[in-house]
Amino acid sequence: MIDLYRYRIGDTLVCAASREAVVAAFGNEAEFERYFGGSMSFGLPSRPDYLGVWGARNASRFRRILRQAGFDFEVCANPPPAPHTLSGVSGERLTASQRLDLEVTFTRSRAVISPASG
């Protein structure tokens, strides 16, 4: 079970989880950032402890993909225990079909590295 941090900064919903869980679900940080068009980092900028997204739709997609990756989580209504160190937008916003294609890639990647597949 992982902790999922779901809280608000003003009117904006933020959702974050451990870097290890995010990388396991999305393949790597670059694909995570590509999928959402940006991300938030908590902890050291060079290797953050937690990664997250902002916005209600992104938070919903984030939780869904973590669930599909097999993670059970407990929702914590506060920020992660590491300081928010970086937020960034990639400048590219994927279409719904591009997001679906990328989700198929996540699923295939998890199947290849899953201990159950070997």
N, C-alpha and C positions, 0 to 999 in steps of 0.2 A: 504494500500500500504506500502510495506517495502522497505528499501534501501538495494540494493545489491552492494557490493563493489567489483569491478573487476579492477584489476591493475596488473602491472608487477614488479617483483623483478628481475632485470637483464633480462634474457630471459624467466623466468618462470612466467606463468600466475597464479594469485591468485584470488580466489573468496570467499567472506565471507558475512554472513548475521547475523542478531541478533540471539542470543542463543534461544530466545523464538520461533522464526520462525523455526529454525533448529530442535528443540525438537518437535514442533508440526508436522513437516513434517516427521521426522525419528523415532519418538517414544521416544527416549532418546539419550543422548550423546554417550553412549556405542555402540548403533546400528549404529549411524552416523560414528563413528570411525571404526567400524567393516566393514561397507559397503565400505569405501574408503581405508582401510588399514592404517589409520592415519588421523591426522587433525592438524589444526592450531587454537590457542586460542588467543584472544585479550581481555585484561582486567585482572582481578584477576585470577591467576591460579586455585584457588579453586572454583570459579564460574565466568567464563568468560562472558563478555558482548556480544561477537561475536565469532562465530565459522566459520572456513573456510577450504578450500582445495587448493592444488596446482596442476598445470598441466592442459593443455587444455581439455583433455578428462574428467578428474574429474570435472572441472569447468562446462562443458557442462552437465554432469549427475546431478550435484548439482542443476543447474538452472532448469533442466527438472523436477526433483522431487519436487522442491519448487512449480513450476507451477502446477504439478499434485495435489499437496496438496491444491491448490486453492489460492496461493499467487500471487498477482500482485506485480511487483517490478519496481523500478526506478534504473537503473544502474548508479553507481557513479564511476568515473574513478580515484579513490584514495583509500588509505587504510581506514579502519574503524577508528572512532575517539578515540578508546582505543588502548593502546600500544600492539604490538605483544609480547606476553609473553611466548608462548610455541608452539613448533611443535614436533610432534611425529609420528613415524611409528610403527605399531603394529607388524610387522614382518610377517603378514599373508596377502596374496593377494587372494581375492575371484575370482573364475572363473565366466564367464558370466552367467552360469546357477545358481550359488550360489547367484549372485547379483539379478537375476530375482526373485528367491525364496524370498529373503529378501525384495524386492520391493513389492511383494504380501503381505507380513507381514505388511509393512508400510501402505498399502492401507486398509487392514482389521482393523488395529489399529485406523486409522483415521475415519473409518466408525463407529466404536464402540463409539468413544468419540465425534463424530460430533454432534452439536446441532440439525442438521436436522434429525438425525436418531431417536431422542427420541420423 
